[in-house]
Amino acid sequence: MQAFVLLLRGINVGGHRKVKMAELKVVLQELDFQNIATYIQSGNVIFSAEETNISKLKHTAEEAIKVHFGFAVSCFIIPKETFLTIIENNPFIETEEITKLYITFLNETPNPEKLETLKTFEISDELFILKNNTLYFCYKNGYGKAKIANPFIEKKLNLQATTRNWKTMMKLLELLNS
């Protein structure tokens, strides 16, 4: 059995695309996902599975969610070891307040030219560093006022993304280790 983090993109925002975590848990159990734990209503799940192929797990979860809830939801599935590496590699953790730190997961590595375009929008209050398919952010004025937020990132990189704050990352880490 391998442990994974499952992040759902764009659910329960403004009363749209509602996914109750208790229902989601049942859907995932029907897929033979095990040791399922959810955290808050924004689509954060820990699970274990015999299957280790990320593409298969992603496809299976997305199809089951579409059938059950009636709309498509993009899923980001991160193996435990990769998640631990993402946590350990945060370049801002030693120098910035944790309330300012966010992680944006990308569904693939961005095109270098598009990444350069995104970098032209970086300002001193919104810093980011790309490592693999992960953008590490420090939003000095908070995420709520950020210009370089998830929709902007997706548009500039032409990729799907989902963002989590550091508190959520730490809770997921705790759930992975329990």
N, C-alpha and C positions, 0 to 999 in steps of 0.2 A: 504494500500500500504506500502510495506517495501522497503527501499533503500539498494542497494548492490554495491559493487565494483566487477568488472569483469576484471581479468587479463589474457591475452592470452600469452601462452608460446611459445617462439621461432618463432615469425613471423618477417618479414621485416628485417632479419639479412643477411647482405651481398648480398642483392638482391634476396634472396630465400624466398619462402613461403609468397609471397606478399599479404597483406591484406590492402586495402585502408580503412581508418576509415570512410569515407563517405558511402562506400558500406556496411561496417560492421553495421553501424547505421541503414541502411535500412533493412538489414537482421534481426536485433534485433527488429526493430519496427514491422516486420511481425510476430514476436513471441509474440506480445502484451507486450513487455517490453516498459516502458514509461520513460519520463524525462531523455532520454539518452544524455549523454555528453561524448565526448572522449578527451583524452589528448595525444598529440604527437603520433607518428606512431608505437610505440612499444606495442600497444594493452592494453591500459588503458581505462576502460569504467566505468561510473557511470550509474546506471539505477534503476528504481523502478518497482515492479511487485506485482500483487495480490498473486501469488504463493510464498510460503515461504520455500518450501522443496528444500534445496540446491542441493541434488542429482538430482531431476527432472530438476531444472533450468540448472544445469551443462550439463546433458544429452541433453536437448533440444537445448542449445546453441551450443554444440559441433556437434550435428547432422546437424543443420542448416548451420553452418560454413563449414562443410565437403561437404554438398550438393552444397552450393553456390560457394565456392572457389576451390573445387576439392581436398582437402587434409585435413587430420585430424589435429586439433589443440587442445591441452589440455587447458581447462579453469579452472581458480581458481575463485570461487565466495565466497566473504566474505560479510556477513551482516554488515550493517553500525555500529552497536554496537560493533561487534567483531573488526572491523577495528579501531574504536576509542580506544578500549582497547589495541590493538597492538601499536598504536601511543603512548598512555600514558605509556606503560610498557617498552619503550626502555631504557635499562640499561646504554646506552652510551651517552644519550642526554645531561646530565649535565656535562660530563667530556671531551667530544671529539668534534672536529669540525664537523659541520653537513655535510660538503663535503666528509667526510670519512665514513659516515653512510649509511648502506644498510640493507634491509630487504629481506630475502629469505623465500618465502612461500612454504611449503611442502604439497603434496597432502594427506599425512597422517602422523601420529606420527611415527617417526623412531623407528626401532628395537633398544633397548638399547645397544646391543652388537655392532651393526653397528655404532651407535653414538659414542661409546667409541673408535672405530677404527678411525672415523673421528677426534676425539679430539686429537689423537696422532700426527696429522699433524698440529695442531694449533701452530702458532709461534707468537712472540711478536708483529709483524707488521700486523697480521691478527687474530683478536680476535673475538670470537663468543659465544653467549649464546642462548640455546634453551629454548623457552617457548611455550608449546603446539606444534602446527605445524608450528612454526615460528622460524627462526634463525635470530637473531640480529647480525649484523656484524659491526666491525670497521676495515676498511682497511686503515691503517696508511700511506701506500704508494699509495693509490688509487686502484680502482677496476681493472683498465686496466693491472696492473702488478700482480694481485693476483693469488696465486696458488690454494687457496681454493675458486674457483669460481663455478658458477652454474653447468657446466658439471662434475666437480670433485665431487661436493656434490651429484649429482644424482647417479654417479657411486658408490661412497662409501656407500651411504645410500640405494641404489637400490630403489629410489623413484623419482617421478617427482617433479621438483622445478622451480620456477621463481623468479627472483630477481629484486628489484626496489631500486633506490637510494632515499635518504631522500627528495630531492627536489620534486621528483615525488610523494612521499607519501604525502607531504604537499599540493601539487596541488590537488591531489585526495581528501584530507580532505576538502580543500576549495570548491571543486565542490560538495561534499556531503552536505556541509552546506549552499550552495547557493540556 
